[in-house]
Amino acid sequence: MKIIQHRAQDSGIHARADMVEVDVMMTQDKHLICRHDHIYGLDPVWCQIYNPDMGPLLFEFMEQTDKPLLLELKLPELHWEGGLKNFEVAVIDMAPNAAYCSFSTASLYKMRKIRPTAKLVQNLWDKQHPDYGRIADAYAVPTGYVDHYIKLDVPPLFVYTVNDPRLIHPENFDKIEGIITDNPGAFA
């Protein structure tokens, strides 16, 4: 099971992490930045010109780690002309070996068209019905719904955001591909 550090752009990269997860957004002037979505709805970067206070640029973050990346694509509610396509192409061009994650099935379909071999992870919430692999190679599910998705037999599963290993039943560890956590050290 992989330990995936959540919000690595905010907290630094823990030695125990096998992989790092960062949220990626695009500014109006097409800069890719790493910025956690806790600010997402309050400060829409896609409507702004880039400034360094927004967060690190994706290429700068990539230079700081040799760990594999899970890039969560944060898409704007409103798209400027060509923005969505440009965003996905820009992310794939900059980080061709990353795994890509999104709540947007439409975005994952576009990613699959752009790069057929890309590793795609579909974010699910509550008891949302998974696409059963037609697009996604894996699913990311909230901690409280692990048992539900394991019963559906839709592995591989990534579970978010688990900061206490006791929240996952030990018998389920072998059915989970990765744990997304703010605290990789808890899984030593």
C-alpha positions in Angstrom: 0.0 0.0 0.0 1.3 3.4 -1.0 1.4 6.3 1.5 0.5 9.5 -0.4 1.2 12.8 1.2 -1.8 15.2 1.0 -1.2 18.9 0.4 2.6 18.4 0.1 3.0 21.9 -1.3 1.9 23.3 2.1 3.6 21.0 4.5 6.8 19.9 2.9 7.5 16.3 1.9 7.7 13.6 4.6 10.4 10.9 4.2 7.7 8.2 4.8 5.6 9.3 1.8 5.8 7.0 -1.3 4.0 9.6 -3.4 2.9 13.2 -3.1 -0.5 14.7 -3.9 -0.9 18.4 -4.9 -3.8 20.4 -6.3 -3.1 22.0 -9.6 -4.8 25.1 -10.9 -4.2 27.4 -13.9 -4.2 31.2 -13.6 -5.8 33.4 -16.2 -2.4 33.9 -17.9 -1.9 30.1 -18.1 0.6 29.5 -15.2 0.2 26.1 -13.5 0.2 26.6 -9.7 0.1 24.2 -6.8 -2.5 25.4 -4.3 -4.7 23.4 -2.0 -8.4 23.7 -2.6 -9.2 25.0 0.9 -8.8 28.5 -0.7 -10.4 27.3 -4.0 -13.8 28.8 -3.8 -12.7 31.9 -2.0 -10.0 33.1 -4.3 -10.5 31.9 -7.9 -7.0 31.9 -9.4 -8.2 31.1 -12.9 -9.6 34.7 -13.0 -6.4 36.3 -11.9 -2.9 37.0 -13.3 -0.2 35.0 -11.6 1.6 36.3 -8.6 3.9 34.3 -6.3 1.6 34.6 -3.3 -0.8 32.2 -5.0 1.4 29.3 -4.4 4.4 27.6 -6.0 4.5 27.0 -9.8 4.1 23.3 -10.7 7.5 23.1 -12.3 9.1 24.6 -9.2 7.3 22.1 -7.0 8.4 19.2 -9.3 12.1 20.3 -8.9 11.8 19.9 -5.1 10.8 16.2 -5.2 11.9 13.0 -6.8 8.7 11.2 -5.5 6.0 10.2 -7.9 3.1 12.8 -8.2 -0.6 12.5 -7.9 -1.9 15.7 -9.4 -5.4 16.7 -8.5 -6.9 18.8 -11.3 -8.9 21.7 -9.9 -11.1 23.0 -12.7 -12.8 26.4 -12.8 -16.5 26.7 -12.5 -16.5 29.1 -15.4 -14.1 28.5 -18.3 -12.5 31.2 -20.4 -12.3 30.3 -24.0 -10.0 27.3 -24.5 -9.1 27.3 -20.8 -10.1 23.8 -19.9 -8.4 22.1 -22.9 -5.3 24.3 -22.4 -5.2 23.4 -18.7 -5.2 19.6 -19.3 -2.7 19.8 -22.1 -0.4 22.0 -20.1 -0.5 19.7 -17.1 0.2 16.6 -19.2 3.0 18.4 -21.0 4.7 19.5 -17.8 4.2 16.3 -15.8 3.8 13.5 -18.3 4.6 10.7 -15.8 2.3 11.8 -13.0 -1.0 10.2 -12.1 -4.0 12.5 -12.6 -7.0 12.8 -10.3 -10.3 14.7 -10.6 -13.9 14.7 -9.5 -14.7 15.6 -13.1 -15.4 12.6 -15.3 -15.5 14.9 -18.3 -12.0 16.1 -17.5 -10.8 12.5 -17.1 -12.3 11.6 -20.5 -10.3 14.5 -22.1 -7.2 13.5 -20.3 -7.6 9.9 -21.7 -7.9 11.3 -25.2 -4.8 13.5 -24.8 -2.7 10.7 -23.2 -4.2 7.2 -23.6 -1.7 5.7 -21.3 -2.1 8.2 -18.4 -2.9 6.8 -14.9 -6.3 8.3 -14.1 -7.9 8.4 -10.6 -11.6 9.2 -10.3 -12.5 11.0 -7.1 -15.8 9.7 -5.6 -17.8 11.0 -2.7 -20.6 9.5 -0.6 -21.9 6.4 -2.3 -21.5 7.7 -5.8 -21.7 5.0 -8.5 -18.2 4.4 -10.0 -17.6 4.2 -13.7 -16.2 0.7 -13.2 -13.0 1.4 -15.0 -14.4 2.7 -18.3 -12.3 5.8 -17.8 -10.6 5.5 -14.4 -7.7 3.2 -13.6 -8.4 3.7 -9.9 -10.8 5.4 -7.5 -10.3 7.8 -4.6 -12.9 7.5 -1.9 -13.6 9.2 1.5 -12.5 7.3 4.6 -16.1 6.7 5.7 -17.1 4.9 2.6 -14.2 2.4 2.2 -16.3 -0.6 3.3 -19.0 0.3 0.8 -16.6 0.5 -2.2 -14.7 -2.6 -1.1 -18.0 -4.6 -1.2 -18.6 -3.3 -4.7 -15.2 -4.8 -5.6 -14.0 -1.8 -7.6 -10.3 -1.8 -6.8 -7.8 -0.3 -6.9 -8.8 2.2 -4.2 -7.1 5.2 -2.8 -8.6 6.5 0.4 -8.6 10.2 1.5 -7.8 11.9 3.9 -6.7 9.3 6.5 -4.7 10.8 9.3 -5.2 8.0 11.8 -4.5 4.4 10.6 -7.1 3.1 13.1 -9.8 4.5 10.8 -9.2 1.7 8.3 -10.0 -1.8 9.3 -6.8 -3.9 9.1 -8.5 -6.5 6.9 -9.0 -3.9 4.3 -5.4 -2.8 4.0 -4.6 -5.4 1.3 -7.6 -4.1 -0.8 -6.4 -0.5 -0.8 -3.7 0.8 -3.2 -3.0 4.0 -1.4 -3.7 6.1 1.6 -3.8 9.9 1.1 -2.8 11.5 4.4 -1.6 14.7 6.0 0.5 12.6 8.3 2.6 10.0 6.5 4.6 9.4 9.7 1.5 7.8 11.3 1.8 4.9 8.9 5.4 3.9 9.8 
